[in-house]
Amino acid sequence: MPIIEVHVREQEFETRKRIAQRITDVIVEETQSPLHAVTVLFHTVNPDHVSSGGQMVIDLLEKQSR
């Protein structure tokens, strides 16, 4: 029973739904697992709790939005 954990910023329900479906499709195709056996868990990550390359992600996101 594959369990996939996805850590993402807050996403709309429909976005999470599409992500879960695409991940499930790949797992079923690549592992021949039954569809009902694939579980996708979403964990919401606050961008001000994450660093990438020594910089806080919240700062990187703010720079991108300018």
C-alpha positions as CSV (number, residue, x, y, z in Angstrom):
1,M,0.0,0.0,0.0
2,P,1.9,3.1,-1.2
3,I,1.6,6.2,1.0
4,I,2.9,9.4,-0.5
5,E,3.3,12.5,1.6
6,V,3.2,15.9,-0.1
7,H,4.5,19.0,1.7
8,V,3.2,22.1,0.0
9,R,2.1,25.6,0.7
10,E,-1.6,26.1,1.2
11,Q,-3.4,25.1,-1.9
12,E,-7.0,25.2,-3.1
13,F,-9.0,22.0,-2.7
14,E,-9.3,21.5,-6.5
15,T,-5.5,21.9,-6.9
16,R,-4.8,19.3,-4.2
17,K,-7.4,17.0,-5.9
18,R,-5.5,17.3,-9.3
19,I,-2.2,16.7,-7.7
20,A,-3.5,13.7,-5.8
21,Q,-5.0,12.2,-9.0
22,R,-1.8,12.7,-11.0
23,I,0.4,11.2,-8.3
24,T,-2.0,8.3,-7.9
25,D,-2.0,7.7,-11.7
26,V,1.9,7.5,-11.8
27,I,2.1,5.1,-8.8
28,V,-0.6,2.8,-10.2
29,E,1.1,2.8,-13.6
30,E,4.7,2.3,-12.3
31,T,4.0,-0.2,-9.4
32,Q,0.8,-2.0,-10.6
33,S,-0.7,-1.2,-7.2
34,P,-4.5,-1.2,-7.1
35,L,-6.0,2.3,-7.3
36,H,-7.7,2.0,-3.9
37,A,-4.3,1.1,-2.3
38,V,-2.7,4.4,-3.0
39,T,-2.9,7.1,-0.3
40,V,-1.8,10.7,-0.7
41,L,-1.4,12.8,2.4
42,F,-1.0,16.6,2.1
43,H,0.9,18.5,4.7
44,T,0.6,22.3,4.6
45,V,3.9,24.0,5.1
46,N,4.0,27.7,6.1
47,P,6.6,29.4,3.8
48,D,8.1,31.3,6.8
49,H,9.0,27.9,8.4
50,V,11.2,26.8,5.4
51,S,14.7,27.8,4.2
52,S,16.1,27.0,0.8
53,G,19.7,27.8,-0.1
54,G,20.2,29.7,3.1
55,Q,17.3,32.0,2.5
56,M,13.8,31.9,4.0
57,V,11.3,30.8,1.4
58,I,8.9,33.6,2.5
59,D,11.6,36.1,1.5
60,L,12.2,34.4,-1.9
61,L,8.4,34.4,-2.6
62,E,8.2,38.1,-1.8
63,K,11.1,38.9,-4.2
64,Q,9.4,36.9,-7.0
65,S,6.1,38.8,-6.5
66,R,7.7,42.2,-7.1
